[in-house]
Amino acid sequence: MGALCGVTHFDACDGHGYLHVLRHGHMQVSHPVARDVPKSLCLEEPSLLFYPRPLTHRFHDENEAGSDFTCARLIFDGGKENPLAKSLPSLIALPLRRIPGLDLALQLLFAETRQARCGHRLLADRLFEVVVLQLLRWLLDHPDEAGMRPGLIAGLSDPRIARVLVALHEQPGEAWSLERMARQAGTSRTVFANSFRRLVGQTPLDYLTGWRLALAKCRLREGRPVKLLANELGYANPSALSRAFTAKVGQSPRAWLSENA
């Protein structure tokens, strides 16, 4: 992270999402392989750019003095399969003035990224997390304006569904039945199941399976054996986890890891 000047490339093949904050100056960003994002975007005022998933983008700074700009690479638990990353648009571009409460965090953030001081990287990382959290709050309050599709963010906008989603993410290894989820939401099974599917775009049990397997992929890359992951992720035994993994991914955990290590 740090000041940006000239032309800088962020390639999708790196496998990361990014958060960019322009505090001063003008900047043009291009997307060479544009699909659901503009081919080119010009930033004329202090702005925030959020790429939750890998997407190739390039910055072109025409200001000779350089723009006041800082960047952070994003790593979601579960990687690109993280439900939050999957539920967000490919790009969120917002003027900073639209997001209340950012000023103090950004003042500290830019102060830390201007010079190397003891602990500056750790503090800058925490400040970027504050910015991301404030952005996510804005998305929860403005889902239509942000172009949110069914997914985690839409589910979190409903207090009853949010209680269940938070519990599933914090305790993926618990024995979550539809009945238990409905009790957590404080509603009937039918009302809960219908509301969950409408907001999140999946059945509750399909969502839980997807989250567990996203975590399994992340842990496998870290070197964790299937034998330990099974209990951690709520499966009766390693064979049950392997069957669920193969059914969802199309490969056994071992075969998948050999291609994605």
C-alpha positions as CSV (number, residue, x, y, z in Angstrom):
1,M,0.0,0.0,0.0
2,G,1.2,3.6,-0.5
3,A,1.2,6.5,-2.9
4,L,0.4,5.8,-6.5
5,C,1.9,7.7,-9.5
6,G,2.1,6.9,-13.2
7,V,0.5,3.7,-14.4
8,T,-0.1,0.8,-12.1
9,H,-1.6,-2.6,-13.0
10,F,-3.5,-4.9,-10.7
11,D,-4.0,-8.3,-12.5
12,A,-6.8,-10.7,-11.9
13,C,-4.3,-13.6,-12.1
14,D,-3.0,-12.4,-8.7
15,G,-6.2,-13.8,-7.2
16,H,-6.9,-10.8,-4.8
17,G,-9.5,-8.2,-4.3
18,Y,-8.5,-4.6,-3.8
19,L,-9.6,-1.4,-2.0
20,H,-8.3,1.9,-3.4
21,V,-8.8,5.3,-1.9
22,L,-8.2,8.5,-3.8
23,R,-8.1,11.4,-1.4
24,H,-6.8,14.1,-3.8
25,G,-6.3,14.6,-7.5
26,H,-7.7,13.0,-10.6
27,M,-7.3,9.4,-11.8
28,Q,-8.5,7.3,-14.6
29,V,-9.0,3.6,-14.2
30,S,-9.4,1.1,-17.1
31,H,-10.7,-2.4,-17.2
32,P,-9.1,-4.2,-20.2
33,V,-11.4,-7.2,-19.9
34,A,-14.6,-5.3,-19.1
35,R,-17.7,-7.4,-18.5
36,D,-20.1,-5.9,-16.0
37,V,-17.9,-2.9,-15.3
38,P,-17.2,0.3,-17.3
39,K,-14.3,0.0,-19.8
40,S,-13.0,3.2,-18.4
41,L,-13.8,5.3,-15.4
42,C,-12.6,8.8,-14.5
43,L,-12.4,9.8,-10.9
44,E,-12.9,13.6,-10.6
45,E,-13.2,13.8,-6.8
46,P,-12.1,12.0,-3.7
47,S,-13.4,8.4,-4.1
48,L,-13.3,4.9,-3.0
49,L,-13.0,1.9,-5.4
50,F,-13.7,-1.6,-4.1
51,Y,-13.0,-4.7,-6.1
52,P,-14.2,-7.6,-3.9
53,R,-13.1,-10.2,-6.4
54,P,-10.1,-10.5,-8.7
55,L,-10.5,-8.2,-11.7
56,T,-7.8,-6.7,-13.8
57,H,-7.6,-2.9,-13.6
58,R,-5.1,-0.2,-14.4
59,F,-4.7,3.3,-13.1
60,H,-3.5,6.2,-15.2
61,D,-2.4,9.3,-13.3
62,E,-2.3,12.4,-15.5
63,N,-1.4,14.7,-12.6
64,E,2.3,15.5,-12.8
65,A,2.4,16.0,-9.0
66,G,0.9,12.6,-8.5
67,S,-2.4,11.8,-6.8
68,D,-2.9,11.3,-3.1
69,F,-3.8,7.6,-3.4
70,T,-3.5,4.5,-1.3
71,C,-4.3,0.8,-1.9
72,A,-4.9,-2.4,0.1
73,R,-5.0,-6.0,-1.1
74,L,-8.0,-7.9,0.3
75,I,-7.9,-11.5,1.6
76,F,-11.3,-13.0,2.5
77,D,-11.6,-16.1,4.6
78,G,-12.5,-18.8,2.2
79,G,-10.9,-16.9,-0.7
80,K,-13.0,-15.9,-3.8
81,E,-15.6,-18.4,-2.6
82,N,-16.3,-16.3,0.4
83,P,-20.1,-15.5,0.5
84,L,-19.4,-11.8,1.1
85,A,-17.1,-11.5,-1.9
86,K,-19.5,-13.4,-4.1
87,S,-22.5,-11.3,-3.1
88,L,-21.0,-8.0,-4.0
89,P,-20.9,-6.3,-7.4
90,S,-17.6,-6.6,-9.3
91,L,-16.9,-3.0,-8.6
92,I,-18.2,-0.4,-6.2
93,A,-17.1,3.2,-6.9
94,L,-18.3,5.8,-4.5
95,P,-17.3,9.4,-3.7
96,L,-16.0,9.6,-0.2
97,R,-18.6,12.2,0.7
98,R,-21.3,9.6,0.4
99,I,-19.9,7.5,3.3
100,P,-20.4,9.2,6.7
101,G,-17.7,8.9,9.3
102,L,-14.7,8.2,7.0
103,D,-12.8,11.4,7.6
104,L,-11.0,10.6,10.8
105,A,-10.0,7.0,9.7
106,L,-8.7,8.4,6.3
107,Q,-6.7,11.1,8.0
108,L,-4.9,8.5,10.1
109,L,-4.6,6.0,7.2
110,F,-2.9,8.5,4.9
111,A,-0.6,9.7,7.7
112,E,0.5,6.1,8.2
113,T,1.0,5.3,4.5
114,R,3.1,8.4,3.8
115,Q,6.1,7.2,5.8
116,A,7.6,4.1,7.4
117,R,7.3,4.1,11.2
118,C,7.3,1.5,13.8
119,G,4.1,-0.5,13.5
120,H,2.8,1.5,10.5
121,R,1.9,-1.6,8.4
122,L,-0.1,-3.1,11.3
123,L,-1.9,0.1,12.0
124,A,-2.6,0.8,8.3
125,D,-4.1,-2.7,7.9
126,R,-6.4,-2.1,10.9
127,L,-7.5,1.3,9.5
128,F,-8.2,-0.2,6.1
129,E,-10.4,-2.7,7.9
130,V,-12.3,0.2,9.5
131,V,-12.9,1.7,6.0
132,V,-14.1,-1.6,4.7
133,L,-16.6,-2.0,7.6
134,Q,-17.9,1.5,7.0
135,L,-18.4,0.7,3.4
136,L,-20.2,-2.5,4.2
137,R,-22.5,-0.5,6.5
138,W,-23.3,1.9,3.7
139,L,-24.1,-1.1,1.4
140,L,-26.5,-2.5,4.0
141,D,-28.3,0.8,4.2
142,H,-28.3,1.3,0.4
143,P,-28.7,-2.1,-1.2
144,D,-30.7,-0.9,-4.2
145,E,-28.5,2.0,-5.0
146,A,-25.4,-0.2,-4.8
147,G,-26.9,-2.7,-7.2
148,M,-26.8,-5.5,-4.6
149,R,-28.0,-8.9,-5.8
150,P,-29.3,-11.7,-3.6
151,G,-26.5,-12.9,-1.3
152,L,-24.9,-12.3,2.1
153,I,-25.3,-8.5,2.2
154,A,-29.0,-8.7,1.2
155,G,-29.5,-11.3,3.9
156,L,-27.7,-9.2,6.6
157,S,-30.1,-6.4,5.8
158,D,-32.9,-8.5,7.5
159,P,-32.5,-8.7,11.3
160,R,-33.9,-12.2,11.5
161,I,-31.8,-13.7,8.7
162,A,-28.8,-11.7,9.9
163,R,-28.9,-13.5,13.2
164,V,-28.7,-16.9,11.4
165,L,-26.0,-15.8,9.0
166,V,-23.7,-14.5,11.8
167,A,-24.2,-17.7,13.7
168,L,-23.4,-19.9,10.7
169,H,-20.2,-17.9,10.0
170,E,-19.0,-17.9,13.6
171,Q,-19.9,-21.6,14.2
172,P,-19.8,-23.5,10.9
173,G,-19.1,-26.8,12.7
174,E,-22.3,-26.8,14.7
175,A,-25.2,-29.2,13.9
176,W,-27.3,-26.7,12.0
177,S,-30.7,-28.1,11.0
178,L,-33.4,-26.1,9.3
179,E,-35.3,-26.2,12.6
180,R,-32.4,-24.9,14.6
181,M,-31.8,-22.0,12.1
182,A,-35.5,-21.1,12.3
183,R,-35.3,-20.9,16.1
184,Q,-32.2,-18.7,15.8
185,A,-34.2,-16.4,13.5
186,G,-37.2,-16.5,15.8
187,T,-39.7,-17.5,13.2
188,S,-41.3,-20.6,11.7
189,R,-39.4,-23.0,9.4
190,T,-41.5,-22.0,6.4
191,V,-41.2,-18.3,6.8
192,F,-37.5,-18.6,7.6
193,A,-36.8,-20.8,4.6
194,N,-38.7,-18.6,2.2
195,S,-37.2,-15.4,3.4
196,F,-33.7,-16.8,3.4
197,R,-34.0,-18.1,-0.2
198,R,-35.5,-14.8,-1.4
199,L,-32.8,-12.6,0.2
200,V,-29.7,-14.9,-0.1
201,G,-30.6,-16.7,-3.3
202,Q,-30.0,-20.2,-1.9
203,T,-31.6,-22.5,0.6
204,P,-30.2,-22.3,4.1
205,L,-28.6,-25.7,3.9
206,D,-27.0,-25.0,0.5
207,Y,-25.6,-21.8,1.8
208,L,-24.1,-23.6,4.9
209,T,-22.6,-26.3,2.7
210,G,-21.0,-23.6,0.4
211,W,-19.5,-21.8,3.4
212,R,-18.2,-25.0,4.9
213,L,-16.5,-26.0,1.7
214,A,-15.1,-22.5,1.1
215,L,-13.4,-22.8,4.5
216,A,-12.3,-26.4,3.6
217,K,-10.5,-25.1,0.5
218,C,-8.8,-22.4,2.5
219,R,-7.7,-24.8,5.2
220,L,-6.5,-27.5,2.7
221,R,-4.2,-24.9,1.1
222,E,-2.9,-24.2,4.6
223,G,-1.9,-27.9,4.9
224,R,-4.7,-29.0,7.2
225,P,-5.7,-32.7,6.8
226,V,-9.3,-33.7,5.9
227,K,-9.3,-35.8,9.0
228,L,-9.1,-32.7,11.2
229,L,-11.3,-30.5,9.0
230,A,-14.3,-32.9,9.1
231,N,-15.1,-32.4,12.8
232,E,-14.2,-28.7,12.6
233,L,-16.7,-28.1,9.8
234,G,-19.6,-30.2,11.1
235,Y,-19.1,-33.5,9.2
236,A,-19.5,-36.9,10.9
237,N,-16.2,-38.2,9.5
238,P,-13.6,-37.5,6.8
239,S,-15.6,-39.6,4.3
240,A,-18.7,-37.4,4.7
241,L,-16.6,-34.3,4.1
242,S,-15.0,-35.8,1.0
243,R,-18.3,-36.8,-0.4
244,A,-19.8,-33.4,0.1
245,F,-16.7,-31.8,-1.3
246,T,-16.7,-34.0,-4.4
247,A,-20.4,-33.5,-5.0
248,K,-20.1,-29.7,-4.9
249,V,-16.6,-29.1,-6.4
250,G,-16.5,-32.1,-8.9
251,Q,-13.2,-33.3,-7.5
252,S,-12.0,-35.0,-4.3
253,P,-10.2,-32.8,-1.8
254,R,-6.9,-34.4,-2.7
255,A,-7.4,-34.0,-6.5
256,W,-8.5,-30.4,-6.0
257,L,-5.5,-29.5,-3.8
258,S,-3.1,-31.0,-6.3
259,E,-4.3,-28.5,-8.9
260,N,-4.8,-25.5,-6.5
261,A,-2.0,-25.7,-4.0
